[in-house]
Amino acid sequence: MYLVVFLDMMTLNHTGVSHTVFRLLGIPGLEDQHIWISIPFFISYAIALFGNSLVICIILTKRNLHEPMYLFLCMLAGADIVLSTCTVPQALAIFWFHAGEISLDRCITQFFITHSTFMSESGILLVMAFDRYIAICFPLRYSTILTHTLIGKIGVTIFLRSYCTIFPIIFLLKRLNFCQNNIIPHTFCEHIGLAKYACNDIRVNIWYGLFVLMSTVVLDALLIFVSYVLILHAVFHMSSQDARHKALNTCGSHVCIIILFYGPAIFTILTQRFGRHIPPHIHILLANVCVLAPPMLNPIIYGIKTKQIREQVAHIFFPKQK
């Protein structure tokens, strides 16, 4: 009889115990400061939501802004809204109401949307670099190369690439048996952050995650670098100094956004790999910067640096001023 009970318990431990509900802790070690931390989170989210929505409305309603650069910016603004909306409200719920409970399916869904949107933003930044390359190196053929049809196809390709590369991870996570801890010290769900609580071998998850990162975000960054090498080569071969200045000025806002997007992401990866003595809450805060800073600052950067958008914003808020 005791043997039967023992075998039943062993079977339960290997096959029956798999957590389907997890609890997000927020920022570990700073639980007492959650209310104060929520203030910059809320302000950042409000600015991101308002700023990106305003950019989208301006571009879609003004026919003179239906140019490739602005249409790509519209895509970026939409991705920014999705990225921040998928993560920040969950964090605020944890900070304000201690509502960190999340089901496995919901956790995987959040991971899927967050990571695929992040990769989509990387792809949009790449095509924006391609747009600047065409505009500077082939100005006379710019409108014939980047037609609205091609822009639509590029947009669909970007999002399909992101969804198709992330989609297999859903099955890689669903096959796992989460028999370890169900407490996640984070504000949102991540692939390896969730997989490490499984009792199964997760080497496939690790290697596929690395493949996805290298084949999308890292490849995009390298191609953007090559694009700007070609752009700078073309710019410094221009005979007119005014033409060089104008060409570089058109790239200024895009370069700022590239640094803002890839900078925190690279720093976060480096601290995760080599910063073993860095407190856990620093890792979590850096991960949140990656999803907070770009959506908040992108519309501000383009609003300041782009004359056409700046004029439209001024016309909306100060209609009587000329």
Backbone bond lengths (Angstrom), bond angles and torsions (degrees), N, CA, C in turn:
res aa  C-N    CA-C-N  psi(-1)  N-CA   C-N-CA  omega(-1)  CA-C   N-CA-C  phi
1 M - - - 1.465 - - 1.524 111.06 -
2 Y 1.338 115.32 -45.77 1.472 119.49 178.70 1.530 110.48 -62.21
3 L 1.366 114.82 -36.37 1.458 119.13 179.08 1.524 110.56 -64.10
4 V 1.328 117.07 -40.44 1.460 121.52 179.33 1.522 110.59 -63.77
5 V 1.331 117.14 -44.02 1.471 121.59 178.63 1.521 110.54 -62.35
6 F 1.350 115.35 -42.32 1.462 120.81 -179.51 1.531 110.56 -62.52
7 L 1.360 115.04 -44.23 1.464 119.04 179.46 1.522 111.17 -65.98
8 D 1.323 117.10 -37.36 1.461 120.29 177.27 1.524 111.27 -62.78
9 M 1.343 115.82 -40.61 1.460 120.00 179.07 1.523 111.08 -66.85
10 M 1.344 116.46 -38.73 1.459 119.94 178.58 1.535 110.89 -64.96
11 T 1.345 115.08 -40.39 1.465 119.43 177.73 1.518 110.81 -63.40
12 L 1.347 115.92 -39.85 1.454 120.90 179.62 1.522 110.93 -63.78
13 N 1.345 115.37 -41.75 1.464 119.79 -178.57 1.528 112.54 -65.72
14 H 1.329 116.77 -31.82 1.464 119.84 -175.11 1.521 112.74 -92.85
15 T 1.346 116.51 -29.00 1.459 117.96 -173.85 1.524 113.46 -122.96
16 G 1.333 118.24 -29.04 1.454 119.53 -171.63 1.501 114.51 -91.82
17 V 1.311 119.63 -28.48 1.452 121.96 -174.82 1.517 109.34 -91.64
18 S 1.300 115.96 101.53 1.457 121.61 175.20 1.516 107.81 -143.90
19 H 1.319 115.96 114.35 1.460 120.54 -176.20 1.520 110.82 -63.73
20 T 1.316 115.79 132.87 1.462 121.75 174.78 1.525 111.22 -112.52
21 V 1.326 115.42 -5.01 1.466 121.30 177.30 1.522 108.53 -129.97
22 F 1.332 116.26 132.92 1.458 121.77 179.83 1.519 109.41 -122.14
23 R 1.319 114.56 165.80 1.462 119.44 178.97 1.523 109.64 -127.65
24 L 1.329 114.81 118.94 1.459 121.42 176.04 1.530 108.65 -83.08
25 L 1.325 116.50 126.44 1.468 120.92 -176.02 1.519 113.45 -85.59
26 G 1.336 117.06 -17.69 1.460 119.43 -172.70 1.520 109.31 93.38
27 I 1.315 116.63 -125.48 1.459 121.75 179.59 1.522 108.38 -109.55
28 P 1.336 118.90 102.89 1.467 121.87 -174.97 1.523 111.85 -63.08
29 G 1.309 115.27 138.31 1.460 121.21 -179.34 1.512 113.45 90.07
30 L 1.322 116.39 -13.96 1.470 120.48 -179.99 1.530 111.12 -123.12
31 E 1.326 115.96 27.99 1.470 119.64 -178.12 1.527 112.09 -57.96
32 D 1.331 117.40 -35.83 1.468 121.07 -179.61 1.519 112.25 -69.79
33 Q 1.328 116.18 -18.61 1.466 120.41 -178.42 1.530 112.68 -102.41
34 H 1.316 117.71 8.58 1.457 120.34 -175.08 1.533 113.23 -58.06
35 I 1.324 116.79 -39.21 1.467 119.69 -179.73 1.518 110.63 -62.21
36 W 1.322 116.97 -43.56 1.464 120.86 -179.87 1.530 111.09 -70.34
37 I 1.325 116.48 -37.97 1.468 120.08 179.05 1.527 110.58 -65.82
38 S 1.327 116.53 -29.94 1.463 120.17 -178.12 1.528 112.40 -66.54
39 I 1.333 117.51 -23.19 1.478 120.39 -177.43 1.532 110.91 -63.96
40 P 1.347 120.02 -54.59 1.482 118.13 177.06 1.524 112.94 -64.27
41 F 1.341 117.61 -30.20 1.465 120.10 176.48 1.526 109.98 -62.98
42 F 1.329 116.28 -47.36 1.464 120.77 -177.91 1.529 111.25 -65.99
43 I 1.337 116.67 -44.24 1.465 120.53 -179.96 1.528 110.33 -63.14
44 S 1.323 116.90 -44.19 1.465 121.22 179.41 1.523 110.98 -60.73
45 Y 1.334 115.93 -43.60 1.470 120.12 -178.96 1.524 111.10 -66.03
46 A 1.342 116.73 -41.38 1.464 120.49 179.66 1.528 110.75 -63.29
47 I 1.333 116.50 -43.43 1.474 120.56 178.47 1.526 110.23 -64.42
48 A 1.343 116.88 -43.20 1.467 120.88 -179.58 1.525 110.82 -62.15
49 L 1.328 116.18 -44.40 1.466 121.15 -177.83 1.534 110.40 -65.55
50 F 1.324 115.79 -46.86 1.465 119.97 -177.73 1.527 110.81 -70.16
51 G 1.331 116.81 -48.24 1.464 121.08 -176.13 1.512 113.24 -62.60
52 N 1.326 116.91 -46.47 1.467 119.96 -178.38 1.522 111.76 -71.48
53 S 1.329 117.25 -35.75 1.468 119.78 176.05 1.522 110.68 -64.28
54 L 1.337 115.90 -39.18 1.458 120.44 178.65 1.528 111.09 -64.88
55 V 1.327 116.66 -42.08 1.468 121.21 178.68 1.529 110.21 -62.02
56 I 1.324 116.81 -45.00 1.470 120.68 -179.95 1.532 110.85 -62.18
57 C 1.331 116.96 -45.67 1.471 120.62 -179.43 1.521 111.59 -62.62
58 I 1.329 117.00 -42.65 1.468 120.75 -179.75 1.520 110.66 -63.12
59 I 1.324 117.14 -47.22 1.465 120.82 -176.84 1.526 111.37 -66.89
60 L 1.331 117.40 -41.10 1.465 119.90 -176.90 1.522 112.86 -73.76
61 T 1.338 117.73 -28.26 1.474 120.37 -175.39 1.527 112.85 -93.60
62 K 1.327 117.99 -15.44 1.465 120.98 180.00 1.533 109.77 -105.91
63 R 1.347 115.66 112.82 1.454 120.18 -175.22 1.534 112.36 -65.24
64 N 1.331 117.06 -28.62 1.463 119.01 179.82 1.524 112.36 -71.61
65 L 1.341 116.66 -9.50 1.470 121.04 177.13 1.531 112.31 -101.27
66 H 1.336 116.92 8.77 1.468 120.46 178.92 1.534 110.39 -84.06
67 E 1.313 115.33 50.04 1.455 123.13 176.73 1.522 109.25 -104.70
68 P 1.329 117.99 158.80 1.474 120.11 -176.18 1.518 114.73 -51.31
69 M 1.335 118.35 -46.11 1.459 120.81 -177.19 1.521 111.66 -59.25
70 Y 1.336 116.45 -42.25 1.462 120.30 -177.94 1.530 111.74 -76.15
71 L 1.319 116.79 -32.79 1.470 118.88 177.29 1.532 110.58 -67.42
72 F 1.341 117.21 -38.87 1.467 119.99 174.83 1.528 110.60 -65.55
73 L 1.332 116.67 -37.41 1.465 120.75 176.85 1.528 110.76 -64.20
74 C 1.332 116.25 -35.85 1.465 121.07 177.00 1.532 110.49 -63.84
75 M 1.339 116.58 -41.68 1.468 120.82 175.41 1.529 110.85 -60.89
76 L 1.323 116.17 -43.66 1.462 120.85 -179.38 1.523 110.73 -63.00
77 A 1.325 117.00 -41.58 1.462 121.04 179.55 1.536 110.61 -64.19
78 G 1.328 116.62 -40.93 1.469 119.75 177.09 1.511 112.01 -63.05
79 A 1.342 116.96 -42.75 1.470 120.82 177.56 1.523 110.85 -64.00
80 D 1.342 117.52 -36.87 1.466 121.31 178.06 1.524 111.40 -62.19
81 I 1.330 116.46 -41.03 1.468 120.21 179.12 1.524 110.46 -64.07
82 V 1.332 116.87 -44.29 1.469 120.64 179.80 1.530 110.85 -63.57
83 L 1.343 116.80 -45.35 1.456 121.39 -177.41 1.523 111.86 -61.41
84 S 1.324 117.25 -46.85 1.462 120.18 -178.49 1.526 111.89 -72.22
85 T 1.342 117.07 -36.56 1.471 120.33 -179.10 1.526 111.81 -69.26
86 C 1.322 116.65 -28.90 1.462 120.82 -178.93 1.533 112.28 -76.16
87 T 1.332 117.98 -18.63 1.467 120.06 -173.59 1.533 114.07 -119.38
88 V 1.326 117.33 -43.86 1.468 120.19 -171.35 1.536 112.65 -68.01
89 P 1.342 121.19 -46.68 1.471 119.03 178.22 1.532 113.19 -56.46
90 Q 1.339 117.00 -37.13 1.467 120.40 176.43 1.525 110.58 -62.49
91 A 1.328 116.98 -43.01 1.463 120.94 179.05 1.524 110.63 -64.53
92 L 1.325 117.46 -42.13 1.471 120.81 179.50 1.524 111.20 -64.88
93 A 1.334 116.82 -36.41 1.470 120.06 177.12 1.528 110.99 -63.13
94 I 1.335 116.42 -37.07 1.469 120.83 177.08 1.523 110.19 -68.66
95 F 1.327 117.05 -45.16 1.462 121.49 -176.91 1.531 111.89 -66.18
96 W 1.335 116.56 -40.84 1.463 120.53 -172.63 1.528 113.35 -90.89
97 F 1.338 117.15 -40.05 1.464 120.23 -171.19 1.527 113.63 -120.11
98 H 1.340 117.57 4.20 1.474 122.41 -176.05 1.529 110.91 55.05
99 A 1.344 115.54 32.32 1.464 121.22 -177.69 1.526 109.40 -92.19
100 G 1.332 115.38 70.21 1.454 119.72 -177.13 1.508 114.63 -97.46
101 E 1.322 117.40 -0.01 1.469 120.05 -178.45 1.520 110.32 -72.16
102 I 1.330 116.04 132.01 1.460 121.18 -177.73 1.526 108.82 -146.84
103 S 1.322 116.52 135.91 1.468 121.15 179.48 1.522 109.72 -74.84
104 L 1.321 115.77 161.04 1.457 120.88 179.51 1.525 110.86 -60.93
105 D 1.336 117.32 -45.09 1.464 120.54 -179.10 1.523 111.41 -63.59
106 R 1.326 116.27 -40.87 1.459 119.67 179.04 1.530 110.74 -68.21
107 C 1.314 116.14 -36.28 1.465 121.56 178.47 1.531 109.90 -63.91
108 I 1.326 116.82 -45.01 1.465 121.23 179.11 1.532 110.45 -65.58
109 T 1.339 116.47 -38.66 1.472 120.45 178.46 1.524 110.68 -63.20
110 Q 1.349 115.79 -44.22 1.466 119.38 178.65 1.527 110.81 -62.21
111 F 1.328 115.81 -44.02 1.466 119.56 177.59 1.525 110.95 -59.28
112 F 1.335 116.71 -45.27 1.462 121.43 -177.28 1.528 111.48 -60.63
113 I 1.330 116.29 -47.62 1.468 119.96 -178.15 1.524 110.62 -67.60
114 T 1.338 116.56 -43.58 1.467 120.25 -177.66 1.526 111.44 -62.71
115 H 1.324 116.73 -50.30 1.462 120.26 -176.18 1.524 112.32 -70.24
116 S 1.334 117.66 -39.43 1.466 119.31 179.69 1.535 110.61 -68.24
117 T 1.331 117.26 -36.00 1.466 120.15 177.60 1.522 110.91 -68.74
118 F 1.338 116.25 -39.60 1.467 120.46 177.67 1.530 110.14 -60.67
119 M 1.337 116.97 -42.82 1.462 120.63 178.52 1.526 111.54 -69.35
120 S 1.328 116.60 -33.01 1.465 119.92 176.34 1.523 110.49 -64.05
121 E 1.331 116.71 -40.85 1.465 120.23 177.76 1.521 110.66 -61.54
122 S 1.327 116.26 -40.47 1.456 120.41 177.38 1.532 110.48 -60.73
123 G 1.336 116.38 -43.04 1.458 120.56 178.10 1.518 112.50 -65.33
124 I 1.344 117.15 -38.06 1.464 121.02 178.27 1.526 110.62 -65.04
125 L 1.329 116.86 -40.73 1.468 120.05 177.16 1.530 111.02 -62.34
126 L 1.338 116.25 -34.77 1.468 120.22 177.68 1.528 110.94 -65.34
127 V 1.324 117.34 -46.72 1.470 118.83 -178.53 1.526 111.30 -71.18
128 M 1.334 117.00 -26.05 1.468 119.41 174.08 1.531 110.59 -68.28
129 A 1.332 116.59 -35.27 1.470 120.24 174.13 1.525 110.08 -66.37
130 F 1.332 116.94 -40.60 1.468 121.68 176.42 1.521 110.28 -62.42
131 D 1.340 116.98 -39.75 1.464 122.26 177.32 1.523 110.86 -60.10
132 R 1.327 117.68 -44.82 1.478 121.49 179.07 1.534 110.46 -66.39
133 Y 1.316 116.21 -36.68 1.472 120.27 178.51 1.525 110.92 -62.76
134 I 1.329 117.04 -45.51 1.465 121.33 179.28 1.530 110.27 -65.83
135 A 1.339 116.67 -42.38 1.463 120.67 -177.32 1.517 112.17 -64.01
136 I 1.332 117.62 -35.70 1.465 121.45 -176.63 1.521 111.88 -89.34
137 C 1.317 117.51 -41.18 1.473 120.82 -175.30 1.529 113.24 -86.78
138 F 1.348 117.44 -28.48 1.467 121.27 -179.48 1.533 109.70 -134.09
139 P 1.330 117.85 61.56 1.470 120.40 -174.06 1.528 113.98 -62.17
140 L 1.323 117.75 -34.00 1.464 120.54 -177.40 1.529 112.05 -73.46
141 R 1.309 117.27 -23.05 1.475 121.21 -179.13 1.522 111.98 -103.97
142 Y 1.322 116.94 5.46 1.475 121.91 -173.34 1.532 112.26 -56.17
143 S 1.337 116.04 -51.39 1.473 119.61 -175.84 1.522 112.56 -71.61
144 T 1.324 117.29 -25.72 1.469 119.66 179.89 1.526 112.01 -83.03
145 I 1.340 116.64 -26.70 1.472 120.04 177.93 1.523 110.78 -79.96
146 L 1.330 116.34 -52.33 1.468 120.57 -176.70 1.529 109.68 -95.00
147 T 1.322 115.30 75.33 1.468 120.92 175.84 1.521 110.18 -79.22
148 H 1.322 116.53 165.41 1.463 120.88 178.64 1.528 111.59 -62.23
149 T 1.338 115.88 -34.53 1.469 119.58 178.02 1.522 111.02 -64.23
150 L 1.332 116.16 -45.01 1.461 120.20 179.19 1.520 110.93 -64.96
151 I 1.334 117.16 -39.51 1.469 120.80 179.18 1.526 110.54 -62.10
152 G 1.346 116.26 -41.29 1.462 120.15 177.16 1.517 111.85 -62.28
153 K 1.333 116.62 -43.18 1.469 120.56 178.36 1.528 111.31 -64.75
154 I 1.327 116.44 -39.48 1.464 120.20 178.16 1.524 110.49 -62.61
155 G 1.336 116.39 -43.90 1.463 120.24 179.34 1.518 112.20 -60.49
156 V 1.338 116.55 -46.07 1.463 120.55 178.92 1.530 110.64 -62.47
157 T 1.336 116.83 -41.65 1.469 121.14 -179.96 1.523 111.64 -62.63
158 I 1.318 116.39 -41.48 1.472 120.62 179.48 1.518 111.03 -58.99
159 F 1.325 116.22 -49.40 1.469 119.48 -176.44 1.530 111.75 -72.60
160 L 1.335 117.61 -35.77 1.463 119.57 176.73 1.524 111.02 -65.09
161 R 1.336 116.78 -40.52 1.470 120.07 177.77 1.522 110.78 -58.87
162 S 1.320 117.03 -44.38 1.459 121.29 -178.39 1.529 111.26 -65.28
163 Y 1.333 115.91 -48.15 1.465 119.48 -177.59 1.521 111.94 -66.63
164 C 1.332 116.88 -40.03 1.466 120.11 -177.29 1.526 112.43 -69.63
165 T 1.324 117.56 -34.26 1.466 119.40 179.42 1.527 112.01 -76.56
166 I 1.330 117.27 -30.55 1.470 120.38 -179.54 1.529 111.57 -84.79
167 F 1.330 117.43 -28.61 1.470 121.34 -173.32 1.529 114.03 -54.39
168 P 1.351 120.23 -42.91 1.475 118.84 179.66 1.529 114.19 -60.62
169 I 1.338 117.38 -24.36 1.467 119.82 -179.18 1.525 110.53 -66.32
170 I 1.327 117.12 -26.65 1.470 120.05 176.33 1.526 109.74 -57.80
171 F 1.328 116.93 -46.82 1.463 121.32 -179.26 1.531 111.31 -71.98
172 L 1.342 116.36 -32.50 1.463 119.41 176.66 1.523 111.26 -65.78
173 L 1.338 117.45 -31.44 1.459 121.33 177.48 1.526 111.60 -82.34
174 K 1.320 117.22 -38.40 1.470 120.37 -177.48 1.527 112.25 -67.53
175 R 1.340 117.35 -24.00 1.470 120.27 -179.83 1.530 111.75 -76.66
176 L 1.348 117.08 -15.41 1.465 120.79 -173.73 1.519 111.83 -79.78
177 N 1.327 114.25 152.52 1.456 122.10 176.68 1.528 108.18 -107.79
178 F 1.324 116.28 106.98 1.463 121.15 -174.23 1.530 110.06 -87.36
179 C 1.327 114.91 80.22 1.458 120.10 -176.01 1.528 112.68 -100.62
180 Q 1.326 117.35 0.66 1.461 119.70 177.76 1.526 110.07 -94.03
181 N 1.306 116.72 -149.85 1.458 121.80 -176.98 1.527 111.10 -64.57
182 N 1.324 117.11 145.17 1.464 120.53 177.01 1.527 111.60 -111.04
183 I 1.329 116.62 17.00 1.462 122.03 177.69 1.531 108.58 -98.19
184 I 1.337 117.44 118.68 1.460 122.55 -178.08 1.524 108.98 -106.36
185 P 1.336 118.64 113.25 1.468 120.82 -179.99 1.525 111.91 -78.99
186 H 1.325 116.33 71.14 1.460 121.32 -177.57 1.523 108.73 -158.41
187 T 1.341 116.02 171.49 1.461 120.51 176.90 1.530 111.86 -97.56
188 F 1.339 116.84 -14.96 1.466 120.62 176.72 1.525 109.04 -149.75
189 C 1.331 116.01 168.30 1.466 121.51 -174.47 1.516 111.29 -86.25
190 E 1.332 115.65 138.79 1.454 123.03 175.51 1.523 109.09 -125.24
191 H 1.324 115.99 161.64 1.457 121.37 -177.26 1.531 111.94 -61.40
192 I 1.330 117.75 -66.85 1.461 121.02 -177.23 1.524 110.81 -70.15
193 G 1.328 116.77 -31.02 1.462 120.21 176.50 1.517 112.53 -59.21
194 L 1.337 116.67 -31.48 1.461 121.45 176.04 1.521 111.50 -87.81
195 A 1.338 117.03 -42.02 1.463 121.42 -175.57 1.523 112.84 -63.40
196 K 1.325 118.35 -28.89 1.464 120.78 -175.90 1.529 112.50 -68.21
197 Y 1.331 118.01 -11.61 1.460 121.18 177.55 1.527 112.04 -90.70
198 A 1.325 116.69 4.07 1.462 120.62 179.01 1.522 110.44 -85.94
199 C 1.334 115.06 154.01 1.463 120.89 175.95 1.528 111.44 -88.08
200 N 1.324 116.57 -11.25 1.463 120.54 -179.07 1.528 110.92 -80.20
201 D 1.324 114.11 171.78 1.457 120.92 173.23 1.530 108.17 -75.56
202 I 1.330 117.45 123.85 1.469 121.10 -175.72 1.532 111.83 -109.00
203 R 1.344 116.50 18.68 1.458 118.17 -179.84 1.523 112.46 -61.51
204 V 1.332 116.85 -34.48 1.471 120.12 177.46 1.527 109.88 -62.86
205 N 1.334 116.87 -42.04 1.459 121.02 177.63 1.525 111.42 -60.63
206 I 1.340 115.69 -44.49 1.467 120.57 -177.85 1.527 110.87 -63.81
207 W 1.346 116.12 -47.73 1.459 119.74 -176.98 1.526 111.82 -68.98
208 Y 1.327 116.94 -39.20 1.467 118.58 178.35 1.527 110.62 -68.59
209 G 1.333 117.25 -38.95 1.457 120.54 176.29 1.517 111.67 -60.06
210 L 1.338 116.63 -40.58 1.465 121.05 177.28 1.530 110.93 -65.94
211 F 1.342 116.19 -40.26 1.467 120.47 177.87 1.525 110.99 -61.35
212 V 1.327 116.83 -44.30 1.467 121.16 179.64 1.524 110.26 -61.95
213 L 1.318 116.83 -45.22 1.462 121.08 179.86 1.525 111.74 -60.70
214 M 1.339 116.43 -45.40 1.461 120.86 -177.08 1.529 111.82 -70.48
215 S 1.324 116.71 -36.86 1.467 120.13 -174.84 1.525 113.13 -83.61
216 T 1.307 118.14 -8.56 1.469 120.63 179.89 1.529 110.88 -119.97
217 V 1.311 117.18 -78.67 1.469 121.14 -172.43 1.530 111.89 -64.26
218 V 1.337 117.76 -47.85 1.465 120.66 -178.45 1.532 110.47 -66.19
219 L 1.341 116.67 -43.24 1.469 120.47 178.11 1.525 110.85 -62.41
220 D 1.341 116.81 -41.53 1.461 120.72 177.89 1.523 110.97 -59.98
221 A 1.337 116.28 -44.92 1.468 120.83 -179.41 1.527 111.08 -61.58
222 L 1.320 117.22 -41.09 1.467 120.74 178.75 1.532 111.49 -65.42
223 L 1.337 116.69 -41.90 1.466 120.32 179.57 1.531 111.28 -68.41
224 I 1.332 116.83 -35.08 1.466 120.03 175.29 1.528 110.15 -63.70
225 F 1.333 116.36 -41.79 1.465 120.82 177.73 1.533 110.85 -60.97
226 V 1.336 116.53 -43.89 1.476 120.68 178.62 1.528 109.92 -63.21
227 S 1.343 116.77 -41.14 1.468 120.69 179.58 1.515 111.27 -59.17
228 Y 1.323 116.10 -43.38 1.467 118.83 -177.67 1.530 112.32 -75.77
229 V 1.303 117.67 -26.08 1.476 119.37 171.46 1.524 108.98 -63.21
230 L 1.323 117.18 -44.69 1.469 121.22 178.51 1.527 111.22 -66.33
231 I 1.343 116.45 -38.61 1.463 120.40 178.95 1.526 110.53 -64.22
232 L 1.323 117.17 -46.44 1.466 120.61 179.72 1.526 111.38 -64.27
233 H 1.325 116.14 -37.49 1.467 119.99 177.39 1.528 110.22 -60.85
234 A 1.350 115.96 -42.35 1.462 120.08 179.56 1.528 111.67 -69.99
235 V 1.326 116.12 -40.51 1.469 120.49 -177.65 1.527 111.33 -63.69
236 F 1.321 117.56 -45.72 1.464 120.42 -176.27 1.536 112.76 -75.84
237 H 1.326 116.54 -3.62 1.462 120.35 173.57 1.528 111.67 -101.02
238 M 1.344 116.14 4.66 1.463 119.94 175.50 1.525 109.34 -76.23
239 S 1.308 115.93 141.58 1.468 120.16 -177.18 1.520 112.81 -77.40
240 S 1.324 117.41 -33.08 1.465 121.70 -177.07 1.523 111.44 -91.45
241 Q 1.332 115.72 133.54 1.462 120.03 177.45 1.524 111.13 -69.24
242 D 1.333 116.23 -36.07 1.472 119.85 177.40 1.526 111.13 -63.58
243 A 1.318 116.74 -38.86 1.462 120.50 177.99 1.529 111.05 -65.50
244 R 1.336 116.27 -39.72 1.471 119.68 177.42 1.524 111.01 -63.33
245 H 1.336 115.02 -43.66 1.463 119.45 -179.10 1.526 111.22 -64.42
246 K 1.335 116.63 -42.58 1.464 120.66 179.47 1.523 111.53 -64.55
247 A 1.339 115.83 -41.23 1.474 119.93 -179.74 1.522 111.03 -64.55
248 L 1.327 116.86 -44.40 1.465 120.43 179.52 1.521 111.17 -66.92
249 N 1.344 116.87 -34.63 1.462 120.52 -179.26 1.521 111.61 -66.18
250 T 1.350 116.24 -35.14 1.470 119.02 179.18 1.530 112.01 -67.90
251 C 1.341 116.57 -21.62 1.473 120.56 179.91 1.527 112.49 -92.51
252 G 1.336 117.37 -10.60 1.460 120.57 -172.36 1.515 114.30 -58.53
253 S 1.345 116.81 -49.20 1.463 120.11 -177.71 1.532 111.05 -65.83
254 H 1.342 116.36 -37.00 1.464 119.73 179.57 1.525 111.12 -66.27
255 V 1.328 117.33 -41.25 1.468 120.86 177.94 1.525 110.84 -62.64
256 C 1.340 116.95 -40.78 1.473 120.94 178.06 1.523 111.18 -60.04
257 I 1.326 116.66 -42.62 1.465 121.19 -178.96 1.522 110.79 -69.54
258 I 1.336 117.04 -37.03 1.472 120.55 176.88 1.529 110.28 -60.41
259 I 1.337 116.35 -47.60 1.467 120.93 179.27 1.519 110.34 -62.20
260 L 1.336 116.12 -41.52 1.463 121.16 -178.98 1.528 111.80 -65.67
261 F 1.342 116.55 -33.36 1.462 120.91 -177.68 1.520 111.58 -80.95
262 Y 1.336 116.61 -52.51 1.466 120.60 -174.42 1.532 112.83 -81.99
263 G 1.326 117.75 -28.41 1.470 120.83 -177.54 1.523 113.42 -57.67
264 P 1.355 118.68 -60.06 1.465 119.57 178.79 1.525 113.15 -61.22
265 A 1.352 117.08 -34.53 1.471 120.18 -179.12 1.531 110.75 -65.49
266 I 1.337 116.40 -45.14 1.468 120.35 178.99 1.524 110.34 -64.51
267 F 1.331 116.27 -42.98 1.462 120.38 -179.69 1.527 110.92 -63.36
268 T 1.340 116.38 -38.69 1.463 120.71 178.49 1.524 111.30 -64.54
269 I 1.339 116.71 -43.79 1.470 121.08 179.32 1.523 110.32 -62.67
270 L 1.332 117.15 -43.01 1.467 120.93 -179.40 1.528 111.73 -64.45
271 T 1.328 116.83 -40.90 1.471 119.16 179.39 1.527 111.55 -68.64
272 Q 1.350 116.89 -33.72 1.461 119.86 177.87 1.521 111.40 -68.82
273 R 1.350 116.88 -36.10 1.466 121.02 -177.25 1.518 112.46 -80.82
274 F 1.333 116.85 -40.37 1.464 120.15 -170.95 1.534 114.33 -117.24
275 G 1.324 116.46 -14.13 1.468 118.78 -177.76 1.514 112.53 -92.49
276 R 1.312 115.90 62.09 1.471 119.94 -177.27 1.522 112.40 -66.86
277 H 1.341 117.23 -25.86 1.459 120.69 -178.13 1.534 112.20 -95.08
278 I 1.334 116.30 2.28 1.465 119.61 177.38 1.531 108.83 -78.62
279 P 1.346 118.31 133.55 1.473 121.03 -178.92 1.527 111.82 -56.43
280 P 1.340 117.61 147.10 1.475 120.74 -178.00 1.520 113.77 -57.92
281 H 1.338 116.81 -34.63 1.471 117.82 -176.76 1.534 111.76 -66.98
282 I 1.336 117.33 -24.92 1.466 120.07 176.15 1.530 110.17 -68.18
283 H 1.336 116.46 -41.77 1.469 120.58 177.21 1.528 110.73 -59.96
284 I 1.345 116.53 -43.77 1.465 121.04 -177.90 1.528 110.26 -67.18
285 L 1.331 116.68 -41.94 1.463 120.23 179.41 1.528 111.20 -63.64
286 L 1.338 116.73 -40.76 1.467 120.49 178.55 1.532 111.19 -64.76
287 A 1.331 116.08 -39.90 1.473 119.44 177.80 1.526 110.82 -62.72
288 N 1.336 116.42 -36.00 1.463 120.12 178.76 1.522 111.84 -73.14
289 V 1.330 116.82 -31.44 1.466 119.73 176.08 1.532 110.46 -60.33
290 C 1.334 115.99 -36.63 1.476 120.80 -179.39 1.518 112.26 -62.38
291 V 1.337 117.72 -30.31 1.465 120.36 -179.28 1.519 112.56 -103.54
292 L 1.328 117.72 -6.81 1.461 121.52 179.97 1.528 112.39 -100.55
293 A 1.335 116.40 -48.85 1.466 120.67 -171.40 1.528 113.59 -66.01
294 P 1.351 119.73 -52.54 1.475 118.05 -177.97 1.534 114.27 -58.68
295 P 1.348 120.15 -48.37 1.466 118.44 179.58 1.530 113.45 -60.96
296 M 1.329 117.44 -32.24 1.465 120.30 -179.54 1.522 111.70 -75.96
297 L 1.332 117.12 -42.80 1.467 120.90 -171.19 1.525 114.18 -90.45
298 N 1.333 118.16 -23.36 1.471 119.90 -178.36 1.528 112.88 -56.40
299 P 1.338 119.56 -51.16 1.483 118.19 179.53 1.519 112.76 -65.64
300 I 1.330 117.71 -30.69 1.469 120.53 177.89 1.522 110.07 -66.92
301 I 1.344 116.56 -44.76 1.468 120.93 -179.65 1.527 110.75 -62.39
302 Y 1.339 116.66 -47.56 1.458 119.02 -179.44 1.525 111.42 -70.59
303 G 1.326 116.87 -31.01 1.462 119.81 177.53 1.515 112.39 -66.95
304 I 1.323 116.79 -34.36 1.468 121.18 -179.89 1.527 111.13 -82.23
305 K 1.344 116.56 -42.43 1.458 120.70 -171.48 1.533 113.84 -85.27
306 T 1.334 117.88 -21.31 1.468 120.49 -175.47 1.522 109.71 -104.41
307 K 1.321 115.66 116.65 1.460 121.47 -173.81 1.529 112.21 -60.86
308 Q 1.345 116.83 -45.21 1.465 120.62 -176.08 1.527 111.48 -61.56
309 I 1.326 117.14 -43.77 1.468 119.97 179.24 1.526 110.38 -70.08
310 R 1.312 116.63 -39.55 1.469 120.75 178.57 1.526 110.82 -60.01
311 E 1.325 117.45 -41.16 1.456 121.27 179.31 1.520 111.75 -66.60
312 Q 1.335 116.64 -40.58 1.463 120.16 179.58 1.521 111.70 -66.74
313 V 1.338 117.02 -39.22 1.469 120.76 176.89 1.523 110.36 -63.95
314 A 1.329 116.67 -43.20 1.464 121.00 178.54 1.529 110.63 -62.77
315 H 1.347 116.47 -38.06 1.467 120.60 179.55 1.529 111.36 -66.64
316 I 1.333 117.38 -34.30 1.468 121.12 179.98 1.523 111.12 -70.34
317 F 1.323 116.63 -45.69 1.467 120.35 -174.42 1.522 113.64 -89.04
318 F 1.334 116.70 -23.60 1.468 120.29 178.84 1.529 109.00 -131.99
319 P 1.334 117.21 67.52 1.479 121.50 -173.36 1.521 114.26 -64.92
320 K 1.308 118.51 -24.63 1.463 121.08 -176.43 1.517 113.47 -85.91
321 Q 1.362 114.79 -14.56 1.455 118.54 -179.67 1.520 110.01 -85.63
322 K 1.290 117.86 139.41 1.461 122.28 177.44 1.513 109.79 -93.51
